[in-house]
Amino acid sequence: METHTIFFIGKPGCGKGDQARLLSEKTSWKIFTAGNEFREMSVETTPVGRKMQSEMNAGLLLPNWLPTYLFLKNIFSLSNDDSVILDGFARKIPEAELVIESLAWIGRPFSVLYLKVSDEEISRRLALRKGIQDRADDSVVDERLKEYRSYTEPVVEMFRKTGVLIEIDGERTREEIAADIRKALTLE
């Protein structure tokens, strides 16, 4: 069986977490979600936890060393046979460079699934999610999109040039998107 290392990338609210979860359910691959780990750390009553909560609530991306730490901790815990899905990692150029370098070093090929969704659809989805989940960061849509454009858009282009990016139309039903993802990964 081929080992897969899959990253989900895209704008906040594009459906990365949902699609990562659907793929994990279909394949039984391990899933690491940076946002969930960050939210868990941010409720700790430590200086780091309070700082994380403040920045996340403002819609800001965290400093490179936090996602880098989580990425390395999670990726180095895998065996050679483990397939894995990573959601919310490599959102800044230094993080993406680390992903490319570290996975090349351990001989682990990877793909990046980019869920392409318009700003208008993102605003609609985050407003809906805020009504359901009441995540503080969903109330700062403009700031989160600004962070995406400043930091993550260049990462998308970097992965595109590297040849590991798979672009998926993220403005359809979750089932259609999931089917396209499985097809792109040759799982169907």
Buried (B, 14 or more C-beta within 10 A) or exposed (E): EEBBBBBBBBBBBBBBBBBBBBBBEEBEBBBBBBBEBBBEBBEEEEEEBEEBBEBBBEBBBBEBEBBBEBBEEBBEEBEEEBBBBBBBBBBBBBBBBBBBEBBEEEEBEBBBBBBEBEEEBBBBBBEEBBEEEEBBBBBBBEBBBEBBEEBBEEBBEBBBEEEBBBBBEBBEEEEEBBBBBBEBBEEE
